[in-house]
Amino acid sequence: MTNPVLARFERKDLPAATVAQIDANTAAYRAFAESVLAMAPAGRELSAALTALQEAKFWTNEAVTVGFPAVAEPDTTTTPDESTEQPA
């Protein structure tokens, strides 16, 4: 059984239509970022707005990939022990 938290860190095997949707989302967010850059002078606030836009793009694309399986399942059967730990 795959740990659902660790599975979030694996690459997903996505169908072509999903990849195309992610590409379309990315293009739309980039176009909006270009508009945002023209709306305000450079500064902390503009930087925060662009960071929020990046985060929105990330979560939109993450939502598109929910439900697709990870390519590789993480190995959750091993745990660190004294023989594998690095000396302090």
Buried (B, 14 or more C-beta within 10 A) or exposed (E): EBEEEEBEEBEBEBEEEBEEBBEEBEEEBEEEBEEBEEEEEEEEEBEEBBEEBEEEBEEBBEEBBEEEEBEEEBEEEEEEEEEEEEEE
